[in-house]
Each structure stands twice: as structure tokens, then as C-alpha cells.
Amino acid sequence: MMCDTLLIASPNRSSILNNMIRAFMKDNAFEEYNPQRHKSIQNKKIVFAVELNSIGICPYILDVLNNLSLKGKDSLLGSTACILIKSPNLNYTKSFSQQIIFISNSLGCLFIGHPVVEVVEGFINFKTWQKTLNMSLEEICYHLCEGLSNRFFNFKIIKNKTLSYLYCTQAIEIHLTL
């Protein structure tokens, strides 16, 4: 029996990205994605774990997404995903994450709110967090991975529900069918 959670990860991972994966997965069961074994990855929980190169790409992840797109525009239908991403410099985590999200969305995949934990050189993107958390920058990174994990594994898609909200003082009713 196959697991519902798939890890689509860069093959050459740093110890930092491996620690991010460990902090995220904790005790949750998962399988590493294998295109020969996982013919269909619809209705899965997908964790992209990305190690960027010096020019801000991960050829492996792009190849996986390209191969999924060749299977059809619904190859990720019903799946939910999030991203753990590490850059060896100060750039590219946002742009590459956007690319993953855009391509995956076009294949039917949903992303939860704030679906990315990104790490740049020296963990300096966590300096603001350090003002409120009494932890090292690296510990903050893994703490945020655990927080994303909790939200991700508790996320449920609500189907056939009615959503009402107030906009410009007029009530509008929207029927969502997912």
C-alpha cells in the first residue's frame, strides 16, 4: 500500500535541507517520490524539498514538474503541497518557489496559506524572528518547519460548502465546488 504523503526532493541535499525535512516530517509517514513507482500522484500530500544551485534553480524539480505536465493537466488534481527550500546564497528562494507553485497549480495542486519555509545563506532571513523567539537562527528555521508541518498535516479540503462574506457593505454568497 502506498503512502498518502510524498516527498519530492532534490537528490543532492545539504545537511540543512535534510534537517528541515526531518523537522517537518517528524513522526509522519512519507515516501520519497519515484516516477517508476508513483505512476499517479493525484490526491496526495506533496512536500517539495528543494536545494537550489548557485544560479537559483533545481534541475531535478523542474524535470519532475515537466514530466508531470506531460502526463496531463490533471496530474496533480486533488493534491495539496508545500515547499521547503534552501539557497546557497541570498537569492532565488521566492522566485523558484513561485515557479513550483504556478506549475503545480496548473496541474491541479493546491497550496495551503504561507506554504514555504525558505532558507538563505547563513539563515539571515530569520533575524526578524529572533527578536521574538529566544532561539538561534538555525533553530528558528526548524521551528518554522515544524509549524508548517502542523498546518499542512491538519489541512482539510472542504468540498461543496457555501461561503458567505461581506464586501463593500453588501453580502455576497458564493458557492464553491471543489
C-alpha positions as a Markdown table, in Angstrom:
| # | Residue | x | y | z |
|---|---|---|---|---|
| 1 | Met | 0.0 | 0.0 | 0.0 |
| 2 | Met | 1.3 | 3.4 | -0.9 |
| 3 | Cys | 1.6 | 6.3 | 1.5 |
| 4 | Asp | -0.5 | 9.5 | 1.0 |
| 5 | Thr | 2.5 | 11.8 | 1.6 |
| 6 | Leu | 5.2 | 12.1 | -1.0 |
| 7 | Leu | 8.5 | 13.9 | -0.7 |
| 8 | Ile | 9.7 | 15.3 | -4.0 |
| 9 | Ala | 13.2 | 16.3 | -3.1 |
| 10 | Ser | 16.5 | 17.4 | -4.7 |
| 11 | Pro | 18.7 | 14.3 | -5.0 |
| 12 | Asn | 21.8 | 16.2 | -3.7 |
| 13 | Arg | 20.7 | 17.6 | -0.4 |
| 14 | Ser | 22.7 | 19.6 | 2.2 |
| 15 | Ser | 22.6 | 18.6 | 5.8 |
| 16 | Ile | 20.5 | 21.7 | 6.4 |
| 17 | Leu | 17.8 | 20.7 | 3.9 |
| 18 | Asn | 17.8 | 17.1 | 5.4 |
| 19 | Asn | 17.3 | 18.6 | 8.9 |
| 20 | Met | 14.5 | 20.7 | 7.5 |
| 21 | Ile | 12.8 | 17.6 | 6.1 |
| 22 | Arg | 13.3 | 15.8 | 9.5 |
| 23 | Ala | 11.8 | 18.7 | 11.4 |
| 24 | Phe | 8.9 | 18.8 | 9.0 |
| 25 | Met | 8.1 | 15.1 | 8.8 |
| 26 | Lys | 8.6 | 14.3 | 12.5 |
| 27 | Asp | 6.5 | 11.1 | 13.0 |
| 28 | Asn | 4.5 | 11.4 | 9.8 |
| 29 | Ala | 4.8 | 8.6 | 7.3 |
| 30 | Phe | 6.0 | 9.5 | 3.9 |
| 31 | Glu | 7.6 | 8.1 | 0.8 |
| 32 | Glu | 10.2 | 9.7 | -1.4 |
| 33 | Tyr | 8.8 | 10.2 | -4.9 |
| 34 | Asn | 9.9 | 7.7 | -7.5 |
| 35 | Pro | 8.4 | 8.2 | -11.1 |
| 36 | Gln | 8.6 | 4.5 | -11.8 |
| 37 | Arg | 6.7 | 3.6 | -8.6 |
| 38 | His | 4.3 | 6.5 | -8.3 |
| 39 | Lys | 2.5 | 6.5 | -11.7 |
| 40 | Ser | -0.3 | 8.7 | -10.3 |
| 41 | Ile | 0.2 | 11.4 | -7.7 |
| 42 | Gln | -3.3 | 12.7 | -7.6 |
| 43 | Asn | -5.0 | 13.2 | -4.2 |
| 44 | Lys | -1.6 | 13.2 | -2.3 |
| 45 | Lys | 0.1 | 15.4 | 0.2 |
| 46 | Ile | 3.2 | 16.6 | -1.5 |
| 47 | Val | 6.3 | 18.1 | 0.1 |
| 48 | Phe | 8.8 | 19.8 | -2.3 |
| 49 | Ala | 12.2 | 19.9 | -0.6 |
| 50 | Val | 14.4 | 22.0 | -2.9 |
| 51 | Glu | 18.2 | 22.6 | -2.8 |
| 52 | Leu | 18.9 | 25.4 | -5.3 |
| 53 | Asn | 22.2 | 25.7 | -7.2 |
| 54 | Ser | 24.2 | 28.9 | -7.4 |
| 55 | Ile | 22.0 | 30.2 | -10.2 |
| 56 | Gly | 18.8 | 29.6 | -8.3 |
| 57 | Ile | 17.3 | 26.5 | -9.9 |
| 58 | Cys | 17.0 | 22.9 | -9.2 |
| 59 | Pro | 17.0 | 20.9 | -12.5 |
| 60 | Tyr | 15.7 | 17.8 | -10.8 |
| 61 | Ile | 12.5 | 19.5 | -9.6 |
| 62 | Leu | 11.9 | 21.2 | -12.9 |
| 63 | Asp | 12.3 | 17.8 | -14.6 |
| 64 | Val | 9.8 | 16.2 | -12.3 |
| 65 | Leu | 7.3 | 19.0 | -13.0 |
| 66 | Asn | 7.9 | 18.8 | -16.7 |
| 67 | Asn | 7.3 | 15.0 | -16.7 |
| 68 | Leu | 4.1 | 15.5 | -14.6 |
| 69 | Ser | 2.9 | 18.1 | -17.1 |
| 70 | Leu | 3.4 | 15.7 | -19.9 |
| 71 | Lys | 1.0 | 13.2 | -18.2 |
| 72 | Gly | -1.8 | 15.8 | -18.4 |
| 73 | Lys | -3.2 | 19.0 | -16.9 |
| 74 | Asp | -4.8 | 17.0 | -14.1 |
| 75 | Ser | -1.7 | 15.0 | -13.0 |
| 76 | Leu | -1.7 | 16.7 | -9.5 |
| 77 | Leu | -5.5 | 17.0 | -9.2 |
| 78 | Gly | -6.7 | 16.8 | -5.6 |
| 79 | Ser | -3.2 | 17.1 | -4.2 |
| 80 | Thr | -2.0 | 19.6 | -1.6 |
| 81 | Ala | 1.5 | 20.8 | -1.3 |
| 82 | Cys | 4.1 | 22.9 | 0.5 |
| 83 | Ile | 7.7 | 23.8 | -0.1 |
| 84 | Leu | 11.0 | 23.6 | 2.0 |
| 85 | Ile | 13.7 | 25.4 | 0.0 |
| 86 | Lys | 17.3 | 26.3 | 0.6 |
| 87 | Ser | 19.6 | 28.6 | -1.4 |
| 88 | Pro | 23.4 | 28.7 | -1.1 |
| 89 | Asn | 23.3 | 32.5 | -1.4 |
| 90 | Leu | 20.9 | 35.3 | -0.6 |
| 91 | Asn | 18.7 | 35.0 | -3.7 |
| 92 | Tyr | 16.2 | 32.9 | -5.6 |
| 93 | Thr | 14.1 | 31.1 | -3.0 |
| 94 | Lys | 11.0 | 33.2 | -3.6 |
| 95 | Ser | 11.2 | 33.1 | -7.4 |
| 96 | Phe | 11.8 | 29.4 | -7.6 |
| 97 | Ser | 9.0 | 28.7 | -5.1 |
| 98 | Gln | 6.7 | 30.8 | -7.2 |
| 99 | Gln | 7.6 | 28.8 | -10.2 |
| 100 | Ile | 6.9 | 25.5 | -8.4 |
| 101 | Ile | 3.5 | 26.8 | -7.2 |
| 102 | Phe | 2.5 | 28.2 | -10.6 |
| 103 | Ile | 3.3 | 24.9 | -12.4 |
| 104 | Ser | 1.8 | 22.7 | -9.7 |
| 105 | Asn | -1.4 | 24.9 | -9.6 |
| 106 | Ser | -1.8 | 24.5 | -13.3 |
| 107 | Leu | -1.6 | 20.7 | -12.8 |
| 108 | Gly | -4.4 | 20.8 | -10.2 |
| 109 | Cys | -2.4 | 21.1 | -7.0 |
| 110 | Leu | -3.5 | 23.3 | -4.1 |
| 111 | Phe | -1.1 | 25.0 | -1.6 |
| 112 | Ile | -2.0 | 26.0 | 1.9 |
| 113 | Gly | -1.6 | 29.6 | 3.1 |
| 114 | His | 2.1 | 30.5 | 3.7 |
| 115 | Pro | 3.3 | 27.2 | 2.2 |
| 116 | Val | 7.0 | 27.9 | 2.1 |
| 117 | Val | 9.9 | 27.8 | 4.6 |
| 118 | Glu | 12.9 | 29.3 | 2.9 |
| 119 | Val | 16.5 | 29.4 | 4.0 |
| 120 | Val | 19.2 | 31.6 | 2.6 |
| 121 | Glu | 22.9 | 31.7 | 3.3 |
| 122 | Gly | 23.7 | 32.0 | 7.0 |
| 123 | Phe | 20.0 | 31.7 | 7.9 |
| 124 | Ile | 19.9 | 35.5 | 7.9 |
| 125 | Asn | 16.3 | 35.6 | 6.7 |
| 126 | Phe | 15.3 | 34.6 | 10.3 |
| 127 | Lys | 16.8 | 37.6 | 12.0 |
| 128 | Thr | 13.4 | 39.3 | 12.5 |
| 129 | Trp | 12.1 | 36.1 | 14.1 |
| 130 | Gln | 15.0 | 36.1 | 16.5 |
| 131 | Lys | 13.6 | 39.3 | 18.1 |
| 132 | Thr | 10.6 | 37.4 | 19.4 |
| 133 | Leu | 12.0 | 33.8 | 19.7 |
| 134 | Asn | 14.8 | 33.0 | 22.0 |
| 135 | Met | 16.5 | 30.6 | 19.6 |
| 136 | Ser | 19.4 | 30.5 | 17.2 |
| 137 | Leu | 18.7 | 31.3 | 13.6 |
| 138 | Glu | 19.1 | 27.7 | 12.7 |
| 139 | Glu | 16.7 | 26.6 | 15.5 |
| 140 | Ile | 14.1 | 29.1 | 14.2 |
| 141 | Cys | 14.3 | 27.5 | 10.8 |
| 142 | Tyr | 13.5 | 24.1 | 12.1 |
| 143 | His | 10.8 | 25.5 | 14.4 |
| 144 | Leu | 9.1 | 27.1 | 11.4 |
| 145 | Cys | 9.4 | 23.8 | 9.5 |
| 146 | Glu | 7.5 | 22.1 | 12.4 |
| 147 | Gly | 4.9 | 24.8 | 12.4 |
| 148 | Leu | 4.3 | 24.4 | 8.6 |
| 149 | Ser | 4.1 | 20.6 | 9.2 |
| 150 | Asn | 1.4 | 21.0 | 11.8 |
| 151 | Arg | -0.7 | 23.3 | 9.5 |
| 152 | Phe | 0.0 | 21.1 | 6.4 |
| 153 | Phe | -0.9 | 17.7 | 8.0 |
| 154 | Asn | -4.0 | 19.2 | 9.7 |
| 155 | Phe | -5.3 | 20.9 | 6.5 |
| 156 | Lys | -8.5 | 19.5 | 5.1 |
| 157 | Ile | -10.2 | 20.4 | 1.8 |
| 158 | Ile | -13.8 | 21.4 | 2.3 |
| 159 | Lys | -15.9 | 20.3 | -0.6 |
| 160 | Asn | -19.4 | 21.5 | -1.6 |
| 161 | Lys | -19.7 | 24.2 | 1.1 |
| 162 | Thr | -21.2 | 27.7 | 0.9 |
| 163 | Leu | -19.0 | 30.6 | 1.8 |
| 164 | Ser | -20.6 | 33.9 | 2.7 |
| 165 | Tyr | -18.7 | 37.1 | 3.3 |
| 166 | Leu | -19.2 | 40.8 | 3.5 |
| 167 | Tyr | -17.7 | 43.1 | 0.8 |
| 168 | Cys | -18.3 | 46.8 | 0.4 |
| 169 | Thr | -21.2 | 46.5 | 2.8 |
| 170 | Gln | -23.1 | 44.0 | 0.6 |
| 171 | Ala | -23.4 | 40.4 | 1.5 |
| 172 | Ile | -22.4 | 38.1 | -1.4 |
| 173 | Glu | -23.0 | 34.4 | -1.3 |
| 174 | Ile | -20.5 | 32.2 | -3.2 |
| 175 | His | -21.0 | 28.5 | -3.8 |
| 176 | Leu | -17.7 | 26.8 | -4.0 |
| 177 | Thr | -17.5 | 23.4 | -5.6 |
| 178 | Leu | -14.0 | 21.8 | -5.3 |
